[in-house]
Amino acid sequence: MRHNRFRLLAVAATTAAVALVLSYVRHATAPAGTPPEYSAQDLCGVAYTIIDEHQLTGDGNDGATIHLGYDRTSKSYCTVTMRDRQTPPTSLTTHLQATGYPADEKTATAADYAGPVFTYPRGNCVTWGGTINHTTWRTPTPHCQSP
């Protein structure tokens, strides 16, 4: 069981690294105002289904969406905060916390997204959220996936 978790984390890390490289290449060549060419599921991995999201409006015309993904096989969650379109450099954060455990956050500046962050909650509940510039949102109640 532990070996499978490490394998899933390795696959997720590889997927995220490839997406990061593609983000820099696409961001450098895409015109301003265009949406990213990949999805939250691309960043989390093919095993994850996006089960919830929350729209953020930042300073000026900056906007981002926080996505929560769930993998039914591993019973793990993933969160990523993505800019809605390419704009000047922006500070982004994504947040994920299994109930009763320390939170995990990733912050990015001048990127299209922050994350992904993964967790394997014991008890199936997580809180999640994100930030664009100075606008922050956290889920008001834990999200609990039924087994």
DSSP file (Angstrom, degrees, kcal/mol; ACC not computed):
  #  RESIDUE AA STRUCTURE BP1 BP2  ACC     N-H-->O    O-->H-N    N-H-->O    O-->H-N    TCO  KAPPA ALPHA  PHI   PSI    X-CA   Y-CA   Z-CA
    1    1 A M     >        0   0    0      0, 0.0     4,-1.6     0, 0.0     5,-0.1   0.000 360.0 360.0 360.0 -45.4    0.0    0.0    0.0
    2    2 A R  H  >  +     0   0    0      1,-0.2     4,-2.0     2,-0.2     5,-0.2   0.879 360.0  55.5 -64.7 -37.5    2.8    2.4    0.9
    3    3 A H  H  > S+     0   0    0      1,-0.2     4,-2.2     2,-0.2    -1,-0.2   0.896 105.6  51.9 -61.7 -41.3    4.6    1.6   -2.3
    4    4 A N  H  > S+     0   0    0      2,-0.2     4,-2.6     1,-0.2    -1,-0.2   0.879 107.1  52.8 -64.0 -37.9    1.6    2.5   -4.4
    5    5 A R  H  X S+     0   0    0     -4,-1.6     4,-2.6     2,-0.2    -1,-0.2   0.918 109.7  48.4 -63.7 -42.5    1.3    5.9   -2.6
    6    6 A F  H  X S+     0   0    0     -4,-2.0     4,-2.3     2,-0.2    -2,-0.2   0.892 111.5  50.1 -65.0 -38.1    5.0    6.6   -3.5
    7    7 A R  H  X S+     0   0    0     -4,-2.2     4,-2.4     2,-0.2    -2,-0.2   0.919 111.1  48.8 -64.8 -43.2    4.4    5.6   -7.1
    8    8 A L  H  X S+     0   0    0     -4,-2.6     4,-2.5     1,-0.2    -2,-0.2   0.903 112.0  49.1 -62.9 -41.1    1.3    7.9   -7.3
    9    9 A L  H  X S+     0   0    0     -4,-2.6     4,-2.6     2,-0.2    -1,-0.2   0.884 110.2  51.3 -65.6 -37.7    3.3   10.8   -5.8
   10   10 A A  H  X S+     0   0    0     -4,-2.3     4,-2.3     2,-0.2    -2,-0.2   0.915 111.7  46.7 -64.7 -43.2    6.1   10.2   -8.3
   11   11 A V  H  X S+     0   0    0     -4,-2.4     4,-2.6     2,-0.2    -2,-0.2   0.920 113.4  49.0 -64.0 -43.2    3.7   10.2  -11.2
   12   12 A A  H  X S+     0   0    0     -4,-2.5     4,-2.4     1,-0.2    -2,-0.2   0.902 111.2  49.6 -63.8 -41.0    2.0   13.3   -9.8
   13   13 A A  H  X S+     0   0    0     -4,-2.6     4,-2.3     2,-0.2    -1,-0.2   0.901 111.7  48.6 -65.3 -40.6    5.4   15.1   -9.4
   14   14 A T  H  X S+     0   0    0     -4,-2.3     4,-2.4     2,-0.2     5,-0.2   0.927 111.7  49.6 -64.2 -44.9    6.4   14.2  -12.9
   15   15 A T  H  X S+     0   0    0     -4,-2.6     4,-2.3     1,-0.2    -2,-0.2   0.917 111.9  48.5 -59.5 -44.1    3.1   15.4  -14.3
   16   16 A A  H  X S+     0   0    0     -4,-2.4     4,-2.2     2,-0.2    -1,-0.2   0.887 109.9  51.8 -65.4 -38.8    3.5   18.7  -12.4
   17   17 A A  H  X S+     0   0    0     -4,-2.3     4,-2.0     2,-0.2    -2,-0.2   0.916 111.0  47.2 -64.5 -43.0    7.1   19.2  -13.6
   18   18 A V  H  X S+     0   0    0     -4,-2.4     4,-2.4     1,-0.2    -2,-0.2   0.920 112.1  50.3 -63.6 -43.1    6.1   18.7  -17.2
   19   19 A A  H  X S+     0   0    0     -4,-2.3     4,-2.2    -5,-0.2    -2,-0.2   0.873 107.7  54.2 -63.2 -36.8    3.2   21.1  -16.8
   20   20 A L  H  X S+     0   0    0     -4,-2.2     4,-1.9     2,-0.2    -1,-0.2   0.931 109.1  47.1 -63.5 -45.5    5.5   23.7  -15.2
   21   21 A V  H  X S+     0   0    0     -4,-2.0     4,-2.1     1,-0.2    -2,-0.2   0.932 113.2  48.9 -60.6 -46.1    7.8   23.6  -18.2
   22   22 A L  H  X S+     0   0    0     -4,-2.4     4,-3.0     1,-0.2     5,-0.3   0.857 106.4  58.5 -62.3 -34.6    4.9   23.9  -20.6
   23   23 A S  H  X S+     0   0    0     -4,-2.2     4,-2.7     1,-0.2    -1,-0.2   0.927 107.7  44.9 -60.6 -45.6    3.6   26.8  -18.5
   24   24 A Y  H  X S+     0   0    0     -4,-1.9     4,-1.8     2,-0.2    -1,-0.2   0.907 115.4  47.2 -66.8 -41.0    6.7   28.8  -19.0
   25   25 A V  H  X S+     0   0    0     -4,-2.1     4,-1.0     2,-0.2    -2,-0.2   0.946 117.1  42.5 -64.9 -47.8    6.9   28.0  -22.7
   26   26 A R  H  X S+     0   0    0     -4,-3.0     4,-1.9     1,-0.2     3,-0.4   0.891 112.8  53.1 -66.5 -39.9    3.2   28.8  -23.3
   27   27 A H  H  < S+     0   0    0     -4,-2.7    -1,-0.2    -5,-0.3    -2,-0.2   0.877 107.4  51.9 -65.1 -36.5    3.3   32.0  -21.2
   28   28 A A  H  < S+     0   0    0     -4,-1.8    -1,-0.2    -5,-0.2    -2,-0.2   0.764 119.9  33.4 -70.9 -24.9    6.3   33.4  -23.1
   29   29 A T  H  < S+     0   0    0     -4,-1.0    -2,-0.2    -3,-0.4    -1,-0.2   0.578  96.9  92.5-109.9 -12.1    4.6   32.9  -26.5
   30   30 A A  S  < S-     0   0    0     -4,-1.9     3,-0.1    -5,-0.1     2,-0.1  -0.604  78.8-110.6 -87.2 144.2    0.9   33.5  -25.8
   31   31 A P    >   -     0   0    0      0, 0.0     3,-1.5     0, 0.0    55,-0.3  -0.396  44.8 -90.3 -69.1 150.1   -0.7   36.9  -26.2
   32   32 A A  T 3  S+     0   0    0      1,-0.2    55,-0.2    53,-0.1    -5,-0.0  -0.261 110.6  31.2 -58.9 144.0   -1.8   38.7  -23.0
   33   33 A G  T 3  S+     0   0    0     53,-3.4    -1,-0.2     1,-0.3    54,-0.1   0.340  86.6 126.2  91.0  -6.3   -5.4   38.0  -22.0
   34   34 A T    <   -     0   0    0     -3,-1.5    52,-2.5    52,-0.2    -1,-0.3  -0.591  63.0-112.8 -85.2 148.5   -5.6   34.4  -23.4
   35   35 A P        -     0   0    0      0, 0.0    50,-0.2     0, 0.0    49,-0.1  -0.392  41.5 -88.9 -73.9 156.3   -6.6   31.6  -21.2
   36   36 A P        -     0   0    0      0, 0.0   -13,-0.0     0, 0.0    46,-0.0  -0.268  29.6-132.1 -60.2 152.7   -4.1   28.9  -20.2
   37   37 A E  S    S+     0   0    0     -3,-0.1     2,-0.3     2,-0.1   -14,-0.0   0.214  83.5  58.2 -94.4  14.7   -3.9   25.9  -22.6
   38   38 A Y  S    S-     0   0    0    -15,-0.0     2,-0.2   -19,-0.0     3,-0.0  -0.899  75.0-127.3-138.3 166.9   -4.1   23.2  -19.9
   39   39 A S     >  -     0   0    0     -2,-0.3     4,-1.5     1,-0.1     5,-0.1  -0.616  28.2-106.5-113.7 170.5   -6.5   22.3  -17.2
   40   40 A A  H  > S+     0   0    0      1,-0.2     4,-2.6     2,-0.2     5,-0.2   0.868 122.2  56.5 -61.7 -36.5   -6.4   21.8  -13.4
   41   41 A Q  H  > S+     0   0    0      1,-0.2     4,-2.9     2,-0.2     7,-0.2   0.880 102.1  55.4 -65.0 -36.4   -6.8   18.1  -14.2
   42   42 A D  H  4 S+     0   0    0      1,-0.2    -1,-0.2     2,-0.2    -2,-0.2   0.910 112.3  43.7 -58.3 -41.4   -3.7   18.2  -16.4
   43   43 A L  H  < S+     0   0    0     -4,-1.5    -2,-0.2     1,-0.2    -1,-0.2   0.880 118.9  41.2 -74.4 -39.2   -1.8   19.6  -13.4
   44   44 A C  H  < S-     0   0    0     -4,-2.6    -2,-0.2     1,-0.2    -3,-0.2   0.876 119.4-104.0 -75.3 -38.0   -3.2   17.2  -10.8
   45   45 A G    ><  -     0   0    0     -4,-2.9     3,-1.7    -5,-0.2    -1,-0.2  -0.402  29.0 -79.9 124.0 157.4   -3.0   14.1  -13.1
   46   46 A V  T 3  S+     0   0    0      1,-0.3    -1,-0.1    -2,-0.2    -4,-0.1   0.723 121.1  63.8 -65.1 -22.8   -5.4   12.0  -15.1
   47   47 A A  T 3  S+     0   0    0     -3,-0.1    25,-0.4    -6,-0.1     2,-0.4   0.686  88.7  87.2 -74.4 -16.4   -6.6   10.0  -12.0
   48   48 A Y    <   -     0   0    0     -3,-1.7     2,-0.5    -7,-0.2    23,-0.2  -0.699  61.0-159.6 -92.5 133.7   -8.1   13.2  -10.5
   49   49 A T  E     -A   70   0A   0     21,-2.4    21,-2.2    -2,-0.4     2,-0.6  -0.930  26.8-120.7-104.7 131.1  -11.6   14.4  -11.2
   50   50 A I  E     +A   69   0A   0     -2,-0.5    19,-0.3    19,-0.2     3,-0.1  -0.626  37.9 171.6 -73.8 117.8  -12.2   18.1  -10.4
   51   51 A I  E     +     0   0A   0     17,-2.6     2,-0.3    -2,-0.6    18,-0.2   0.577  59.2   9.0-106.8 -14.0  -15.0   18.0   -7.9
   52   52 A D  E     -A   68   0A   0     16,-1.4    16,-2.9     2,-0.0     2,-0.3  -0.987  57.5-177.7-160.7 157.8  -15.2   21.6   -6.8
   53   53 A E  E     -A   67   0A   0     -2,-0.3     2,-0.4    14,-0.2    14,-0.2  -0.986  10.9-153.9-156.6 158.3  -13.9   25.1   -7.7
   54   54 A H  E     -A   66   0A   0     12,-2.1    12,-2.9    -2,-0.3     2,-0.3  -0.994  17.3-133.8-140.5 131.0  -14.1   28.6   -6.5
   55   55 A Q  E     -A   65   0A   0     -2,-0.4     2,-0.4    10,-0.2    10,-0.2  -0.655  20.1-163.8 -85.5 135.0  -13.6   31.8   -8.5
   56   56 A L  E     -A   64   0A   0      8,-3.5     8,-2.0    -2,-0.3     2,-0.5  -0.941   8.5-157.3-117.1 141.4  -11.4   34.6   -7.1
   57   57 A T  E     -A   63   0A   0     -2,-0.4     6,-0.2     6,-0.2    75,-0.1  -0.983  20.5-174.6-116.1 122.1  -11.3   38.2   -8.3
   58   58 A G        -     0   0    0      4,-2.6    75,-0.1    -2,-0.5     2,-0.1  -0.052  40.8 -42.5 -97.7-160.5   -8.0   40.0   -7.5
   59   59 A D  S >  S-     0   0    0     73,-0.1     3,-2.0     2,-0.1    -1,-0.2  -0.392 111.3 -17.6 -65.2 142.2   -6.7   43.5   -7.8
   60   60 A G  T 3  S-     0   0    0      1,-0.2     0, 0.0    -3,-0.1     0, 0.0  -0.381 132.2 -25.1  63.1-129.7   -7.6   45.2  -11.1
   61   61 A N  T 3  S+     0   0    0     -2,-0.1    -1,-0.2    -4,-0.1     2,-0.2   0.201  99.4 128.9-104.0  16.4   -8.6   42.7  -13.7
   62   62 A D    <   +     0   0    0     -3,-2.0    -4,-2.6    -5,-0.1     2,-0.3  -0.495  31.2 171.9 -70.9 138.6   -6.7   39.7  -12.2
   63   63 A G  E     +A   57   0A   0     -6,-0.2    21,-2.4    22,-0.2    22,-0.5  -0.992   8.9 176.5-145.6 152.0   -8.8   36.6  -11.7
   64   64 A A  E     -AB  56  83A   0     -8,-2.0    -8,-3.5    -2,-0.3     2,-0.4  -0.967  19.3-139.4-148.8 161.3   -8.1   33.0  -10.7
   65   65 A T  E     -AB  55  82A   0     17,-2.7    17,-2.7    -2,-0.3     2,-0.5  -0.995  11.3-145.8-126.4 133.3   -9.9   29.8  -10.0
   66   66 A I  E     -AB  54  81A   0    -12,-2.9   -12,-2.1    -2,-0.4     2,-0.4  -0.866  20.7-160.7 -96.1 127.7   -9.1   27.4   -7.2
   67   67 A H  E     -AB  53  80A   0     13,-2.9    13,-1.6    -2,-0.5     2,-0.5  -0.902   9.5-158.6-114.3 138.1   -9.8   23.8   -8.2
   68   68 A L  E     -AB  52  79A   0    -16,-2.9   -17,-2.6    -2,-0.4   -16,-1.4  -0.972  14.9-171.4-115.2 120.4  -10.2   20.8   -5.9
   69   69 A G  E     -AB  50  78A   0      9,-3.7     9,-2.0    -2,-0.5     2,-0.4  -0.776   5.9-160.0-110.2 156.4   -9.6   17.4   -7.4
   70   70 A Y  E     -AB  49  77A   0    -21,-2.2   -21,-2.4    -2,-0.3     2,-0.6  -0.999   9.5-154.8-138.8 134.7  -10.2   13.9   -6.0
   71   71 A D  E  >> - B   0  76A   0      5,-2.8     4,-1.6    -2,-0.4     5,-1.1  -0.933   6.3-163.8-108.2 110.0   -8.8   10.5   -7.0
   72   72 A R  T  45S+     0   0    0     -2,-0.6    -1,-0.1   -25,-0.4   -24,-0.1   0.808  85.7  55.4 -64.9 -30.6  -11.3    7.8   -6.0
   73   73 A T  T  45S+     0   0    0    -26,-0.2    -1,-0.2     1,-0.2    -2,-0.0   0.957 121.8  24.9 -69.2 -50.6   -8.7    5.0   -6.2
   74   74 A S  T  45S-     0   0    0      2,-0.1    -2,-0.2   -27,-0.1    -1,-0.2   0.545  99.3-131.3 -90.5  -7.3   -6.1    6.5   -3.9
   75   75 A K  T  <5 +     0   0    0     -4,-1.6     2,-0.3     1,-0.2    -3,-0.2   0.882  60.5 140.2  56.5  40.9   -8.7    8.5   -1.9
   76   76 A S  E   < -B   71   0A   0     -5,-1.1    -5,-2.8    44,-0.2     2,-0.3  -0.797  43.6-140.1-115.2 157.2   -6.4   11.6   -2.3
   77   77 A Y  E     -BC  70 119A   0     42,-2.6    42,-1.8    -2,-0.3     2,-0.3  -0.778  10.9-167.5-112.8 157.3   -7.1   15.2   -3.0
   78   78 A C  E     -BC  69 118A   0     -9,-2.0    -9,-3.7    -2,-0.3     2,-0.4  -0.994   2.4-169.8-140.7 141.3   -5.3   17.8   -5.1
   79   79 A T  E     +BC  68 117A   0     38,-2.1    38,-2.1    -2,-0.3     2,-0.3  -0.994   7.2 173.0-133.7 145.3   -5.7   21.5   -5.3
   80   80 A V  E     -B   67   0A   0    -13,-1.6   -13,-2.9    -2,-0.4     2,-0.6  -0.988  21.7-145.5-147.3 139.1   -4.3   24.1   -7.8
   81   81 A T  E     -BC  66 114A   0     33,-2.2    33,-2.4    -2,-0.3     2,-0.4  -0.941  24.8-173.1-107.5 122.4   -5.0   27.8   -8.2
   82   82 A M  E     -BC  65 113A   0    -17,-2.7   -17,-2.7    -2,-0.6    31,-0.2  -0.927  26.1-118.9-120.4 137.6   -4.9   28.9  -11.8
   83   83 A R  E     -B   64   0A   0     29,-3.1   -19,-0.3    -2,-0.4     3,-0.1  -0.470  21.7-135.3 -65.4 144.8   -5.0   32.4  -13.3
   84   84 A D  S    S-     0   0    0    -21,-2.4     2,-0.3     1,-0.2   -20,-0.1   0.790  82.4  -2.0 -74.9 -28.1   -8.1   32.7  -15.6
   85   85 A R  S    S-     0   0    0    -22,-0.5     2,-0.6   -50,-0.2   -22,-0.2  -0.968  90.3 -81.7-154.7 164.5   -6.1   34.4  -18.3
   86   86 A Q        +     0   0    0    -52,-2.5   -53,-3.4    -2,-0.3   -52,-0.2  -0.621  60.1 152.2 -78.2 120.4   -2.5   35.6  -18.9
   87   87 A T        -     0   0    0     -2,-0.6     3,-0.1     1,-0.2    -4,-0.0  -0.739  53.4 -57.4-132.6 178.3   -2.0   38.9  -17.3
   88   88 A P  S    S-     0   0    0      0, 0.0    -1,-0.2     0, 0.0    22,-0.1  -0.145  87.9 -55.2 -56.8 162.5    1.1   40.7  -15.8
   89   89 A P        -     0   0    0      0, 0.0     2,-0.3     0, 0.0    23,-0.1  -0.044  66.6-176.3 -47.4 137.3    3.0   38.8  -13.0
   90   90 A T        -     0   0    0     21,-0.2    20,-1.3    -3,-0.1    21,-0.6  -0.959  28.3-118.5-137.7 148.2    0.7   37.9  -10.2
   91   91 A S  E     -D  109   0B   0     -2,-0.3    42,-3.0    18,-0.2     2,-0.3  -0.821  37.2-179.9 -90.0 125.1    1.2   36.2   -6.8
   92   92 A L  E     -DE 108 132B   0     16,-3.1    16,-2.8    -2,-0.5     2,-0.3  -0.940   8.9-176.1-124.9 147.1   -0.8   33.0   -6.4
   93   93 A T  E     -DE 107 131B   0     38,-2.0    38,-2.0    -2,-0.3     2,-0.4  -0.994   8.5-161.2-138.4 145.2   -1.2   30.5   -3.6
   94   94 A T  E     -DE 106 130B   0     12,-2.3    12,-1.9    -2,-0.3     2,-0.4  -0.975  11.7-163.2-124.6 146.8   -3.0   27.2   -3.3
   95   95 A H  E     +DE 105 129B   0     34,-2.6    34,-1.8    -2,-0.4     2,-0.3  -0.977  13.2 169.9-134.5 136.5   -3.9   25.6    0.1
   96   96 A L  E     +DE 104 128B   0      8,-2.1     8,-2.6    -2,-0.4     2,-0.4  -0.968   3.9 175.4-149.1 132.7   -4.9   22.1    1.2
   97   97 A Q  E     - E   0 127B   0     30,-2.5    30,-2.5    -2,-0.3     2,-0.3  -0.965  23.9-140.9-143.8 123.3   -5.2   20.6    4.6
   98   98 A A  E >   - E   0 126B   0      4,-0.5     3,-2.3    -2,-0.4    28,-0.2  -0.641  48.4 -91.9 -75.4 137.9   -6.4   17.3    5.8
   99   99 A T  T 3  S+     0   0    0     26,-2.1    23,-0.2    -2,-0.3    26,-0.1  -0.275 112.6  13.6 -55.3 126.4   -8.5   17.6    9.0
  100  100 A G  T 3  S+     0   0    0      1,-0.3    -1,-0.3    21,-0.1    -2,-0.0   0.491 112.9  91.1  87.2   4.3   -6.2   17.3   12.0
  101  101 A Y  S <  S-     0   0    0     -3,-2.3    -1,-0.3     1,-0.1     0, 0.0  -0.871  85.8 -83.3-128.4 160.6   -3.0   17.6   10.0
  102  102 A P        -     0   0    0      0, 0.0    -4,-0.5     0, 0.0     2,-0.1  -0.275  49.5-109.9 -62.5 149.3   -0.7   20.6    9.1
  103  103 A A        -     0   0    0     -6,-0.2     2,-0.4    -8,-0.0    -6,-0.2  -0.402  22.7-146.3 -75.7 155.1   -1.7   22.6    6.0
  104  104 A D  E     +D   96   0B   0     -8,-2.6    -8,-2.1    -2,-0.1     2,-0.3  -0.994  21.1 176.9-122.1 131.3    0.3   22.4    2.8
  105  105 A E  E     -D   95   0B   0     -2,-0.4     2,-0.4   -10,-0.2   -10,-0.2  -0.972  15.2-163.5-133.4 148.5    0.6   25.6    0.6
  106  106 A K  E     -D   94   0B   0    -12,-1.9   -12,-2.3    -2,-0.3     2,-0.4  -0.999   9.1-163.3-129.6 137.4    2.4   26.4   -2.5
  107  107 A T  E     -D   93   0B   0     -2,-0.4     2,-0.4   -14,-0.2   -14,-0.2  -0.930   6.4-176.0-119.7 143.6    3.0   30.0   -3.7
  108  108 A A  E     -D   92   0B   0    -16,-2.8   -16,-3.1    -2,-0.4     2,-0.4  -0.996   8.7-162.2-138.1 143.6    4.0   31.1   -7.2
  109  109 A T  E    S+D   91   0B   0     -2,-0.4   -18,-0.2   -18,-0.2     3,-0.1  -0.984  78.2   8.0-123.9 138.5    4.8   34.5   -8.6
  110  110 A A  S    S+     0   0    0    -20,-1.3     2,-0.3    -2,-0.4    -1,-0.2   0.844 105.1 111.1  62.5  35.6    4.8   35.3  -12.4
  111  111 A A  S    S-     0   0    0    -21,-0.6    -1,-0.3    -3,-0.2   -21,-0.2  -0.852  77.0-120.2-130.6 168.6    3.4   31.9  -13.2
  112  112 A D  S    S+     0   0    0     -2,-0.3   -29,-3.1     1,-0.1     2,-0.3   0.664  91.5  10.7 -82.6 -16.9    0.0   30.7  -14.5
  113  113 A Y  E     -C   82   0A   0    -31,-0.2     2,-0.4     2,-0.1   -31,-0.2  -0.984  59.1-134.4-155.7 161.8   -0.7   28.6  -11.4
  114  114 A A  E     -C   81   0A   0    -33,-2.4   -33,-2.2    -2,-0.3     3,-0.2  -0.988  60.5 -31.5-119.3 134.4    0.3   27.6   -7.9
  115  115 A G  E     -     0   0A   0     -2,-0.4   -35,-0.2     1,-0.3     2,-0.1  -0.751  23.1-136.0 112.4-162.7    0.4   24.0   -7.0
  116  116 A P  E     -     0   0A   0      0, 0.0     2,-0.4     0, 0.0    -1,-0.3   0.527  39.2-176.2 -76.5 157.4   -0.5   21.3   -7.3
  117  117 A V  E     -C   79   0A   0    -38,-2.1   -38,-2.1    -3,-0.2     2,-0.3  -0.973   6.5-162.3-118.5 136.7   -0.7   20.3   -3.6
  118  118 A F  E     +C   78   0A   0     -2,-0.4     2,-0.3   -40,-0.2   -40,-0.2  -0.879  10.8 175.9-120.8 150.4   -1.7   16.7   -2.7
  119  119 A T  E     -C   77   0A   0    -42,-1.8   -42,-2.6    -2,-0.3   -22,-0.1  -0.987  25.4-150.3-151.0 149.9   -3.0   15.1    0.5
  120  120 A Y        -     0   0    0     -2,-0.3   -44,-0.2   -44,-0.2     2,-0.1  -0.823  32.2-155.1-115.2  86.0   -4.2   11.6    1.6
  121  121 A P    >   -     0   0    0      0, 0.0     2,-0.7     0, 0.0     3,-0.6  -0.359  11.3-140.3 -72.4 138.7   -6.6   12.5    4.4
  122  122 A R  T 3  S+     0   0    0    -23,-0.2     3,-0.2     1,-0.2    -2,-0.0  -0.874  97.8  24.6 -90.8 119.7   -7.4   10.1    7.1
  123  123 A G  T 3  S-     0   0    0     -2,-0.7    -1,-0.2     1,-0.1     3,-0.1   0.375 115.3-102.8 101.0  -2.2  -11.1   10.5    7.7
  124  124 A N  S <  S+     0   0    0     -3,-0.6    21,-1.9     1,-0.2     2,-0.4   0.557  82.0 121.5  69.3  12.8  -11.7   11.9    4.2
  125  125 A C  E     + F   0 144B   0     -3,-0.2   -26,-2.1    19,-0.2     2,-0.3  -0.892  30.9 169.0-115.7 141.8  -12.1   15.6    5.0
  126  126 A V  E     -EF  98 143B   0     17,-2.3    17,-3.8    -2,-0.4     2,-0.4  -0.976  25.1-144.6-140.2 153.7  -10.0   18.5    3.8
  127  127 A T  E     +E   97   0B   0    -30,-2.5   -30,-2.5    -2,-0.3     2,-0.3  -0.917  30.3 176.6-110.0 148.9  -10.1   22.3    3.8
  128  128 A W  E     +E   96   0B   0     -2,-0.4    11,-2.7   -32,-0.2     2,-0.3  -0.951  11.3 131.4-149.2 162.9   -8.9   24.1    0.7
  129  129 A G  E     -EG  95 138B   0    -34,-1.8   -34,-2.6    -2,-0.3     2,-0.3  -0.981  24.2-145.5 174.6-168.2   -8.5   27.5   -0.8
  130  130 A G  E     -EG  94 137B   0      7,-2.2     7,-2.5    -2,-0.3     2,-0.3  -0.982   8.2-127.3-172.4 177.1   -6.2   29.9   -2.5
  131  131 A T  E     -EG  93 136B   0    -38,-2.0   -38,-2.0    -2,-0.3     2,-0.4  -0.995   5.0-167.2-141.4 142.2   -5.1   33.5   -3.1
  132  132 A I  E >  S-EG  92 135B   0      3,-2.1     3,-2.7    -2,-0.3     2,-0.2  -0.990  75.6 -44.9-125.9 125.4   -4.5   35.9   -6.0
  133  133 A N  T 3  S-     0   0    0    -42,-3.0   -75,-0.0    -2,-0.4   -43,-0.0  -0.388 126.6 -22.6  50.7-114.3   -2.6   39.0   -5.0
  134  134 A H  T 3  S+     0   0    0     -2,-0.2     2,-0.6    -3,-0.1    -1,-0.3   0.243 114.2 101.7-110.0  12.9   -4.3   40.0   -1.7
  135  135 A T  E <   -G  132   0B   0     -3,-2.7    -3,-2.1   -76,-0.0     2,-0.4  -0.882  50.5-179.0-102.1 118.0   -7.6   38.3   -2.3
  136  136 A T  E     -G  131   0B   0     -2,-0.6     2,-0.4    -5,-0.2    -5,-0.2  -0.903  11.0-176.4-120.3 143.8   -7.9   35.0   -0.3
  137  137 A W  E     -G  130   0B   0     -7,-2.5    -7,-2.2    -2,-0.4     2,-0.4  -0.998   1.2-179.1-136.8 137.2  -10.6   32.4    0.0
  138  138 A R  E     -G  129   0B   0     -2,-0.4    -9,-0.2    -9,-0.2    -2,-0.0  -0.987  41.6 -98.8-129.8 142.7  -10.8   29.3    2.2
  139  139 A T        -     0   0    0    -11,-2.7     4,-0.1    -2,-0.4   -85,-0.0  -0.385  28.6-139.7 -58.7 133.2  -13.7   26.8    2.2
  140  140 A P  S    S+     0   0    0      0, 0.0    -1,-0.2     0, 0.0   -13,-0.0   0.768  84.6  26.0 -71.6 -24.2  -15.9   27.7    5.2
  141  141 A T  S    S-     0   0    0    -15,-0.1   -15,-0.1     0, 0.0    -2,-0.0  -0.965  97.5 -90.4-134.7 153.0  -16.4   24.0    6.1
  142  142 A P        -     0   0    0      0, 0.0     2,-0.6     0, 0.0   -15,-0.2  -0.280  35.4-128.5 -61.0 146.1  -14.4   20.9    5.5
  143  143 A H  E     -F  126   0B   0    -17,-3.8   -17,-2.3    -4,-0.1     2,-0.5  -0.876  26.7-168.5 -95.1 123.0  -15.1   19.0    2.3
  144  144 A C  E     -F  125   0B   0     -2,-0.6     2,-0.4   -19,-0.2   -19,-0.2  -0.961   8.3-153.1-119.8 120.6  -15.7   15.3    3.0
  145  145 A Q        -     0   0    0    -21,-1.9    -2,-0.0    -2,-0.5     0, 0.0  -0.757  22.3-121.8 -91.4 133.1  -15.8   12.8    0.2
  146  146 A S              0   0    0     -2,-0.4   -22,-0.0     1,-0.1    -1,-0.0  -0.468 360.0 360.0 -72.9 148.0  -17.8    9.7    0.9
  147  147 A P              0   0    0      0, 0.0    -1,-0.1     0, 0.0    -2,-0.0   0.493 360.0 360.0 -62.6 360.0  -15.9    6.4    0.6
